[in-house]
């Protein structure tokens, strides 16, 4: 495991982003809304996760969507299990997930099927 992963995990905002991305791919604007953060902050945190090869960015039209990198999951299954278990026990992470689920139920998330992946 490389140290960039630990550096990326050292910030609560990046952990909150990962928590949401474990559920589904999300665009930057959705993360902004759920986390109540500025686009600049969300993008800065996503760049650190991308640098650590933890997430992938996908372009859909002019929007950037992020998802968990499958290779990261394959190489870090114990870490993923640990994170998911702890995310489910923290009130802030649970609140974020409830917001996401509510948006899904209301079909209030961005959607588009034209995907081009960038690593």
C-alpha positions as CSV (number, residue, x, y, z in Angstrom):
1,X,0.0,0.0,0.0
2,X,1.4,3.4,-0.9
3,X,1.6,6.4,1.5
4,X,-0.5,8.5,-0.8
5,X,-3.5,6.4,0.3
6,X,-2.9,7.2,3.9
7,X,-2.4,10.9,3.1
8,X,-5.7,10.9,1.2
9,X,-7.5,9.2,4.1
10,X,-6.1,11.8,6.6
11,X,-8.9,14.3,6.0
12,X,-12.5,13.9,7.2
13,X,-13.9,15.6,4.0
14,X,-12.2,13.0,1.8
15,X,-13.5,10.2,4.0
16,X,-17.0,11.6,3.6
17,X,-16.6,11.7,-0.2
18,X,-15.4,8.1,-0.2
19,X,-18.4,7.1,1.9
20,X,-20.7,8.4,-0.7
21,X,-18.8,7.1,-3.7
22,X,-18.8,3.6,-2.2
23,X,-22.6,3.8,-2.9
24,X,-22.5,5.2,-6.4
25,X,-20.8,7.5,-8.9
26,X,-21.5,11.2,-8.2
27,X,-20.8,14.4,-10.0
28,X,-19.1,17.3,-8.3
29,X,-22.3,19.3,-8.0
30,X,-24.0,16.4,-6.2
31,X,-21.1,16.1,-3.7
32,X,-21.2,19.9,-3.2
33,X,-24.9,19.7,-2.3
34,X,-24.7,16.7,-0.1
35,X,-21.6,17.8,1.8
36,X,-22.5,21.5,1.9
37,X,-19.1,22.4,0.5
38,X,-17.9,24.7,-2.2
39,X,-17.0,23.4,-5.7
40,X,-13.4,24.4,-5.0
41,X,-13.1,22.4,-1.8
42,X,-14.8,19.3,-3.3
43,X,-12.6,19.4,-6.4
44,X,-9.5,19.8,-4.3
45,X,-10.4,16.8,-2.2
46,X,-11.3,14.8,-5.2
47,X,-7.9,15.6,-6.8
48,X,-6.1,14.2,-3.8
49,X,-8.2,11.0,-3.9
50,X,-7.5,10.8,-7.7
51,X,-3.8,11.3,-7.1
52,X,-3.8,8.4,-4.7
53,X,-5.6,6.3,-7.4
54,X,-8.6,5.8,-5.2
55,X,-11.1,7.4,-7.5
56,X,-11.6,7.8,-11.3
57,X,-13.1,10.8,-13.1
58,X,-15.6,10.5,-15.9
59,X,-16.7,13.3,-18.2
60,X,-20.3,13.5,-19.2
61,X,-20.8,16.5,-21.4
62,X,-19.3,19.4,-19.3
63,X,-19.7,17.6,-15.9
64,X,-17.1,15.6,-14.0
65,X,-18.3,12.5,-12.3
66,X,-16.3,10.5,-9.8
67,X,-16.4,6.8,-8.8
68,X,-14.2,4.5,-6.7
69,X,-11.4,3.0,-8.7
70,X,-12.0,-0.8,-9.1
71,X,-8.2,-1.4,-8.9
72,X,-8.1,0.3,-5.5
73,X,-10.9,-1.9,-4.2
74,X,-9.2,-5.1,-5.5
75,X,-5.9,-4.1,-3.9
76,X,-7.3,-2.9,-0.6
77,X,-10.2,-5.1,0.4
78,X,-9.4,-5.1,4.1
79,X,-9.1,-1.4,4.2
80,X,-12.4,-1.0,2.3
81,X,-14.2,-3.3,4.8
82,X,-12.7,-1.3,7.7
83,X,-13.8,2.0,6.3
84,X,-17.3,0.9,5.4
85,X,-17.8,-0.5,8.8
86,X,-16.7,2.7,10.5
87,X,-18.6,4.9,8.2
88,X,-21.8,3.2,9.2
89,X,-21.1,4.0,12.9
90,X,-20.5,7.8,12.5
91,X,-23.4,10.2,12.6
92,X,-21.9,12.6,10.0
93,X,-21.3,9.8,7.5
94,X,-24.8,8.4,8.2
95,X,-26.3,11.8,7.7
96,X,-24.5,12.2,4.3
97,X,-25.8,8.8,3.2
98,X,-29.4,9.6,4.2
99,X,-29.2,12.8,2.1
100,X,-27.9,10.8,-0.9
101,X,-30.6,8.1,-0.5
102,X,-33.2,10.9,-0.3
103,X,-31.9,12.4,-3.5
104,X,-32.0,9.0,-5.2
105,X,-35.5,8.4,-4.1
106,X,-36.6,11.8,-5.4
107,X,-34.7,11.1,-8.6
108,X,-32.9,14.4,-8.0
109,X,-29.5,13.3,-9.1
110,X,-27.8,14.2,-12.3
111,X,-27.9,11.6,-15.0
112,X,-26.5,11.0,-18.5
113,X,-25.3,7.9,-20.3
114,X,-22.6,9.4,-22.4
115,X,-19.5,8.5,-20.4
116,X,-15.8,8.9,-21.3
117,X,-13.4,7.6,-18.6
118,X,-10.2,9.4,-17.6
119,X,-7.6,7.8,-15.2
